[in-house]
Amino acid sequence: MKRTLALALGVLSLSAVSLALATSPSAAPLSWTPCPQPNGPADQQCAAMSVPVDYREPDGARLTLRVTRLPSDRPAARRGVLFVVPGGPGGSGVEVLAHRGNALRKALHGAYDLVSLDPRGVGGSEGTGCGFRADDRDVINSLAWPGPGGDISDGVARTHRMADTCARNGGAVVRSYSTANQVRDIDRIRQALGTAQLSMYGVSYGTYVTATYAQQHPENTDRVVLDSTDDPNPAQVERAWRANTAAGADERFPDFARWAADPARDRDGLRLAELPSAIRPMVLVLADRLDRTPRATTSPNKPLTGNILRQAVQQALNGDADFPWLARLIKEAKDPRTTPALPPGYAMPLEDRATTVFIATQCNDVSWPRDAPGYAQDVAVDRVRHPLTAGEPVTITPCAFWHSKPADKPVRITSDGPSNILMLQNLRDPTTPYFGALRMRTALGGRARLVTVDRGGHGAYLANGNACGDRAVTEYLVSGRRPTTDLRCTA
């Protein structure tokens, strides 16, 4: 997490795969059919697109991807395609356009056809899962939260088993879940759309996919927006992103503490203390108590543990709208007369394919250390520095025991390329912290401008009500006018 970009200054050479793609025929045009989603735009469309499982073997096995679009509702104003890159790894582009498509269309005044995809293994796209055991797909177990006191022995056994399961059941398809292949798939979609250039809007993990695409295909990018970005260090990528969330939670938590101590919370019974300074020690003490004595919940056979509370805190810090349910959980966990209700998604195992894509992409993108004692030491140090997250961001994962090496080297993001990138970043983002975004800004150099929003939470554009940040992105995507220097937006 503390290593710098100087660890990996080697420039990615043009590989055989890149050469093959450069000379490959254009993809066949897409055939669109209606696919409206619940509570989404009525005119959402989908298409199927065939891609190689392994681009090194273009005539080998193939996967069918689900591509989606919302055509411009103002054809006279249309200027091109805005490719919306979902987060994750494992986010669904079909769901993104269903949930955010109308807001994007309204903000952008019909300037674009909005296009996205379900990446390999996600949603309506073909793929396979590893066949993980149900308990390995538990949200706490899949992240291998350290046990009380920082013990990772259970995590070592579990993650080793999960890596073995993927090697046994996943095959070439699971090995193909990677950022490099998502970039290749997006360029195939560009070809199928018949457009020379894509404008792009990436959020969270999608910013790394977008930045990688812009680095490898600069001539194919028009206007590029990165919303909520992290450190692009090619020696670590996802490993650094996970580690950075420890400091990110510390930077964001005071926002929740102020909210939870506000006298206005008395109206709904969610005020946790009179002073914001009392909230953090309250949560830490409660988590330690739940480590020792978990509480029964309204979900049968699923007690509230210290790690579930810690994970709930991390999740709720992503948006102010989640503060009420977190405060309610804390209040119920403290009251021996109540039976706490777990937050949505904590009572049932995660879906196998979703868990597989999330884990496999991290393991296929970059090599991870393989020594379990090293992870144990990292956890011991991180628990002291960042007790809110108790060592989870640096603990062991299945990547430590992954059976295959990355097929592609992570791309080094550089200042080489057109100056057509706009970054938007909340100042207190718990998932992609500001200090990581600054490293991306440094790597991009003169190619980018950074708009900093004095807000907390994950996701900035059309997400937190900051008119200054929203205006900067909208103006750039619609008119091409970008701030001449980095910009700071007040709360």
C-alpha positions in Angstrom: 0.0 0.0 0.0 2.9 2.4 0.8 5.0 1.4 -2.2 5.3 4.0 -5.0 4.9 3.8 -8.7 8.7 3.7 -9.0 8.5 0.0 -8.2 7.4 -0.8 -11.7 8.7 1.6 -14.4 9.0 -1.0 -17.1 7.0 0.0 -20.1 4.6 -2.7 -21.4 5.9 -3.9 -24.8 3.7 -4.7 -27.7 2.7 -8.3 -27.2 1.7 -11.0 -29.7 -1.8 -10.5 -28.5 -1.7 -6.8 -29.3 -0.3 -7.5 -32.8 -3.0 -10.1 -33.4 -5.7 -7.6 -32.4 -4.2 -4.9 -34.5 -4.5 -7.0 -37.6 -7.8 -8.8 -36.8 -10.9 -8.1 -38.9 -13.6 -5.8 -37.5 -16.2 -7.4 -35.3 -19.6 -8.1 -36.8 -22.3 -5.4 -36.2 -24.5 -5.8 -33.2 -28.1 -6.8 -33.4 -30.1 -4.9 -30.8 -33.3 -6.2 -29.2 -35.4 -4.6 -26.3 -34.3 -5.6 -22.8 -36.0 -3.2 -20.4 -35.0 -3.9 -16.8 -37.3 -3.5 -13.7 -37.6 0.2 -12.8 -35.3 1.1 -15.7 -35.7 2.9 -19.0 -38.3 1.4 -21.3 -36.0 1.7 -24.3 -33.0 -0.2 -23.0 -31.6 -2.5 -25.6 -29.3 -5.5 -25.5 -27.2 -7.5 -28.0 -25.0 -10.6 -27.9 -21.4 -10.5 -28.9 -19.0 -13.4 -29.4 -15.4 -13.0 -28.1 -12.5 -15.5 -27.8 -11.9 -17.0 -24.3 -8.2 -16.4 -25.1 -7.3 -13.8 -27.6 -4.1 -15.7 -28.2 -6.2 -18.4 -29.7 -8.8 -16.4 -31.8 -10.1 -19.6 -33.4 -10.5 -21.4 -30.1 -13.3 -21.5 -27.5 -15.6 -18.4 -27.3 -17.9 -16.6 -24.9 -21.0 -14.6 -25.6 -21.1 -11.3 -23.9 -24.2 -9.2 -23.2 -23.9 -5.6 -24.5 -26.4 -3.0 -23.7 -27.3 0.5 -24.8 -29.7 3.4 -24.3 -29.9 5.3 -27.6 -29.8 9.1 -27.5 -33.3 10.5 -26.9 -32.3 13.6 -28.8 -30.8 12.3 -32.1 -30.1 15.9 -33.4 -27.8 16.5 -30.4 -26.0 13.1 -30.6 -22.3 13.4 -30.9 -21.2 9.8 -30.4 -21.0 6.9 -28.0 -20.3 7.2 -24.2 -19.1 3.8 -23.0 -20.0 3.4 -19.3 -17.5 1.0 -17.6 -19.0 -0.6 -14.5 -17.1 -1.0 -11.2 -16.3 -4.2 -9.4 -14.6 -6.3 -10.5 -17.9 -7.9 -11.3 -20.3 -5.0 -11.8 -23.0 -5.3 -14.4 -23.3 -2.7 -17.2 -26.9 -3.7 -17.8 -27.7 -2.9 -14.2 -25.8 0.4 -14.4 -27.7 1.7 -17.3 -31.0 0.4 -15.8 -30.3 2.3 -12.5 -28.4 5.4 -13.8 -29.3 5.6 -17.5 -32.1 8.1 -17.2 -30.0 10.4 -15.0 -27.1 10.3 -17.4 -29.3 10.9 -20.4 -30.9 13.9 -18.7 -27.6 15.4 -17.6 -25.9 14.9 -21.0 -28.9 16.3 -23.0 -28.9 13.4 -25.4 -25.3 13.9 -26.5 -24.5 10.2 -26.5 -25.8 6.7 -27.1 -25.0 5.2 -23.7 -23.3 1.7 -24.1 -22.1 -0.8 -21.6 -21.5 -4.5 -21.1 -21.8 -7.3 -18.6 -18.2 -8.4 -18.3 -17.3 -12.1 -18.7 -19.1 -14.2 -16.1 -21.4 -11.3 -15.0 -25.1 -11.1 -15.4 -26.2 -12.0 -18.9 -22.7 -12.7 -20.2 -21.4 -16.3 -20.4 -18.9 -17.5 -17.9 -18.5 -20.0 -15.1 -18.0 -20.0 -11.4 -15.5 -21.9 -9.4 -18.1 -23.9 -7.5 -17.2 -22.5 -4.1 -18.7 -24.0 -1.0 -21.6 -21.9 0.4 -19.6 -21.0 3.6 -16.7 -19.8 1.4 -19.2 -17.5 -0.3 -20.2 -15.9 3.0 -19.4 -12.1 2.7 -17.1 -12.3 5.7 -15.4 -15.5 4.7 -14.9 -14.6 1.1 -12.9 -11.6 2.3 -11.0 -13.8 4.8 -11.5 -11.4 7.7 -8.9 -12.1 10.4 -10.3 -13.8 13.5 -10.3 -12.2 17.0 -6.8 -10.9 17.8 -5.8 -10.9 14.2 -5.5 -14.7 13.7 -5.4 -15.6 10.0 -5.1 -19.4 10.3 -8.7 -20.0 9.3 -8.2 -17.6 6.4 -5.1 -19.4 5.2 -6.9 -22.7 5.1 -10.1 -21.2 3.5 -8.3 -19.2 0.8 -6.0 -22.2 0.0 -9.1 -24.3 -0.5 -10.8 -21.7 -2.7 -7.8 -21.4 -4.9 -7.6 -25.1 -5.3 -11.4 -25.2 -6.1 -10.9 -22.6 -8.9 -8.0 -24.5 -10.4 -10.1 -27.7 -10.4 -13.3 -26.3 -11.7 -12.7 -23.0 -13.4 -10.4 -23.8 -16.3 -9.6 -21.3 -19.1 -12.8 -19.3 -18.6 -11.9 -18.4 -15.0 -8.3 -17.7 -16.1 -9.8 -15.2 -18.7 -11.4 -13.0 -16.1 -9.0 -10.0 -16.1 -8.7 -6.3 -16.8 -6.7 -7.0 -19.9 -9.4 -9.1 -21.4 -12.1 -6.6 -20.5 -10.1 -3.9 -22.3 -9.9 -6.2 -25.4 -13.6 -6.9 -25.2 -14.4 -3.2 -25.1 -12.4 -2.6 -28.2 -14.2 -5.4 -30.0 -17.4 -3.7 -29.0 -16.1 -0.4 -30.4 -15.4 -2.1 -33.7 -18.9 -3.7 -33.7 -20.4 -0.3 -33.1 -18.6 1.0 -36.1 -17.2 4.0 -34.3 -13.6 5.2 -34.5 -13.6 6.6 -31.0 -15.3 6.1 -27.7 -16.0 8.6 -25.0 -15.7 6.8 -21.7 -17.0 7.1 -18.2 -15.6 4.7 -15.6 -16.5 4.4 -12.0 -14.4 2.8 -9.2 -12.7 -0.3 -10.6 -14.1 0.8 -14.0 -11.7 3.8 -13.8 -8.7 1.3 -14.0 -10.3 -0.4 -16.9 -10.9 2.9 -18.6 -7.4 4.3 -17.9 -5.9 1.0 -19.2 -8.0 1.3 -22.4 -6.9 4.9 -22.8 -3.3 3.9 -22.3 -3.4 1.1 -24.9 -5.8 2.7 -27.4 -5.2 6.4 -27.1 -6.3 7.0 -30.7 -9.6 5.4 -30.0 -10.6 7.6 -27.1 -12.5 10.9 -27.3 -13.6 12.4 -23.9 -12.6 10.3 -20.9 -14.0 10.6 -17.3 -12.6 8.8 -14.3 -14.9 8.9 -11.3 -13.5 7.6 -8.0 -10.0 6.4 -8.9 -7.3 4.5 -7.0 -3.5 4.0 -7.3 -2.5 2.5 -10.7 0.8 1.1 -9.4 1.3 -1.8 -11.8 3.3 -3.8 -9.3 0.2 -4.1 -7.1 -3.1 -2.8 -8.6 -5.9 -4.6 -6.7 -3.6 -5.6 -3.8 -2.9 -1.9 -3.2 -6.6 -0.9 -3.6 -7.6 -3.4 -0.9 -4.8 -2.1 1.4 -5.8 1.5 0.9 -9.3 1.0 2.2 -7.9 0.9 5.8 -6.8 4.5 5.7 -9.8 5.4 3.6 -12.2 4.2 6.3 -10.3 6.3 8.9 -10.6 9.4 6.7 -14.3 8.9 6.1 -15.5 7.7 9.5 -15.7 11.2 11.1 -18.5 12.1 8.6 -20.6 9.3 10.1 -19.6 10.3 13.6 -20.8 13.8 13.1 -24.0 12.5 11.6 -24.6 10.1 14.4 -24.0 12.7 17.1 -26.2 15.4 15.5 -29.1 16.3 17.7 -31.3 16.0 14.6 -31.0 12.2 15.0 -33.1 12.4 18.2 -36.1 12.7 15.9 -35.7 9.2 14.5 -34.0 7.7 17.6 -30.7 7.1 15.8 -28.4 9.5 17.8 -25.6 7.4 19.2 -23.8 9.9 21.4 -23.7 13.6 22.3 -20.2 14.1 20.8 -18.8 12.8 17.6 -15.6 11.9 19.4 -17.5 9.2 21.3 -18.7 7.3 18.2 -15.4 5.7 17.1 -14.5 4.2 20.5 -18.1 3.0 20.9 -17.9 1.1 17.6 -14.4 -0.4 18.4 -15.5 -1.5 21.9 -18.7 -3.0 20.5 -16.9 -4.9 17.8 -14.4 -6.4 20.3 -17.4 -7.4 22.5 -19.1 -9.1 19.6 -15.8 -10.9 18.8 -16.0 -12.5 22.2 -19.8 -12.9 22.4 -21.7 -12.8 19.1 -25.4 -11.7 19.3 -28.2 -13.7 17.9 -30.0 -11.9 15.0 -33.3 -12.1 13.2 -31.6 -14.4 10.7 -31.5 -18.0 11.9 -28.1 -19.4 12.5 -26.4 -16.2 11.5 -25.1 -14.3 14.6 -23.8 -10.7 14.6 -20.1 -10.9 15.0 -17.4 -8.2 15.4 -16.3 -8.7 11.8 -19.9 -8.4 10.5 -20.1 -5.1 12.3 -16.8 -4.0 10.9 -17.8 -5.0 7.4 -21.1 -3.2 7.8 -19.2 0.0 8.8 -17.0 -0.2 5.7 -20.1 -0.7 3.5 -22.1 2.1 5.0 -19.2 4.6 4.7 -19.7 4.5 0.9 -22.7 6.7 1.0 -24.6 9.0 3.5 -27.8 7.2 2.6 -26.5 4.1 4.4 -25.8 5.9 7.7 -29.3 5.3 9.2 -29.2 1.5 8.9 -25.7 1.4 10.3 -26.7 3.5 13.3 -29.7 1.3 13.8 -27.5 -1.8 13.7 -25.1 -0.3 16.3 -28.0 0.7 18.5 -29.6 -2.8 18.3 -26.3 -4.5 18.9 -25.8 -2.5 22.1 -29.2 -3.1 23.5 -29.6 -6.6 25.2 -33.4 -6.3 24.9 -33.4 -6.3 21.1 -32.6 -8.8 18.5 -30.5 -7.1 15.8 -31.3 -7.4 12.1 -28.4 -8.0 9.8 -28.0 -5.6 6.8 -29.3 -6.9 3.4 -26.9 -9.4 1.8 -25.3 -10.7 5.0 -27.6 -13.5 5.8 -27.2 -15.5 2.5 -24.1 -16.6 0.7 -22.9 -14.6 -2.3 -23.6 -15.9 -5.8 -20.9 -18.2 -7.0 -20.2 -16.5 -10.3 -20.1 -13.1 -8.7 -17.6 -14.3 -6.1 -15.5 -16.0 -8.8 -15.3 -12.9 -11.0 -14.4 -10.7 -8.1 -11.6 -13.0 -6.8 -10.3 -14.3 -10.1 -9.9 -10.8 -11.6 -7.7 -9.8 -8.7 -5.6 -12.9 -8.9 -5.3 -12.9 -12.7 -4.3 -9.2 -12.9 -1.1 -9.3 -10.9 1.1 -11.8 -8.9 0.5 -11.7 -5.1 3.0 -12.6 -2.4 2.7 -16.3 -1.4 4.1 -16.4 2.1 1.4 -16.7 4.8 3.6 -15.4 7.6 4.1 -12.2 5.7 0.3 -11.7 5.6 0.1 -12.4 9.3 2.7 -9.7 10.0 0.9 -7.2 7.8 -2.4 -7.9 9.6 -0.7 -7.4 13.0 0.7 -4.0 12.0 -2.4 -2.8 10.2 -4.7 -3.7 13.1 -2.8 -1.3 15.3 -2.7 1.5 12.6 -6.3 1.1 11.5 -8.4 -0.7 14.1 -11.7 0.1 12.3 -10.8 -2.4 9.6 -8.8 -4.8 11.9 -6.4 -6.0 9.3 -8.9 -7.2 6.6 -7.5 -4.9 3.9 -4.1 -6.6 4.0 -5.0 -10.2 5.0 -4.5 -13.3 2.8 -6.6 -14.0 -0.2 -6.9 -16.9 -2.6 -4.4 -15.0 -4.8 -1.7 -16.2 -2.5 -2.3 -19.8 -3.6 -3.5 -19.1 -7.2 -2.4 -21.9 -9.5 -1.8 -19.8 -12.7 0.4 -16.8 -13.3 -1.1 -13.6 -14.8 -1.3 -14.0 -18.6 -0.6 -10.2 -19.1 1.5 -7.7 -17.3 -0.4 -4.9 -15.7 -0.3 -1.8 -17.9 1.8 1.2 -16.7 -0.3 4.3 -16.8 1.8 7.2 -18.1 1.6 10.8 -19.4 2.0 9.6 -23.0 -1.3 10.2 -24.9 -3.8 12.9 -25.6 -4.8 15.4 -22.9 -8.5 14.2 -22.8 -9.0 12.8 -19.3 -11.0 14.4 -16.5 -10.9 12.9 -13.0 -13.6 13.5 -10.4 -12.9 12.5 -6.8 -14.5 12.8 -3.4 -12.0 14.1 -0.8 -13.1 11.4 1.7 -13.7 8.2 -0.3 -13.4 5.1 1.9 -13.1 2.7 -1.1 -10.9 4.6 -3.5 -9.2 7.0 -1.2 -8.0 10.5 -2.3 -4.3 9.7 -1.8 -4.7 6.9 -4.3 -6.4 9.2 -6.8 -3.5 11.6 -6.5 -1.2 8.9 -7.6 -3.3 8.3 -10.7 -3.2 12.1 -11.3 0.6 12.1 -11.0 0.9 9.1 -13.4 -1.3 10.8 -16.0 0.5 14.1 -15.9 -0.6 16.6 -18.5 -3.2 14.2 -19.9 -5.6 14.9 -17.0 -7.3 17.4 -14.9 -8.5 16.6 -11.4 -11.8 17.9 -9.9 -11.7 17.4 -6.1 -15.1 17.4 -4.3 -15.2 18.2 -0.6 -17.5 15.4 0.2 -17.4 11.9 1.6 -18.5 8.6 0.0 -17.7 6.5 -3.0 -18.9 7.8 -6.4 -19.1 11.5 -7.2 -20.9 12.3 -10.5 -24.6 12.7 -10.1 -24.2 10.9 -6.8 -23.7 13.4 -3.9 -25.5 16.6 -5.0 -22.4 18.6 -5.5 -23.3 21.0 -8.4 -19.7 22.1 -9.0 -18.4 18.6 -9.6 -21.4 17.5 -11.6 -21.2 20.7 -13.8 -17.5 20.1 -14.5 -18.2 16.5 -15.8 -21.3 17.5 -17.8 -19.7 20.5 -19.4 -16.7 18.4 -20.5 -18.7 15.5 -21.9 -21.3 17.8 -23.7 -19.1 20.7 -24.9 -15.6 19.5 -24.6 -14.7 22.3 -22.2 -12.5 21.0 -19.4 -11.0 23.0 -16.5 -7.7 24.6 -17.5 -6.2 23.5 -14.2 -7.1 21.2 -11.4 -10.3 22.3 -9.6 -11.6 22.1 -6.0 -15.3 22.1 -5.3 -16.4 23.1 -1.8 -19.0 21.1 0.1 
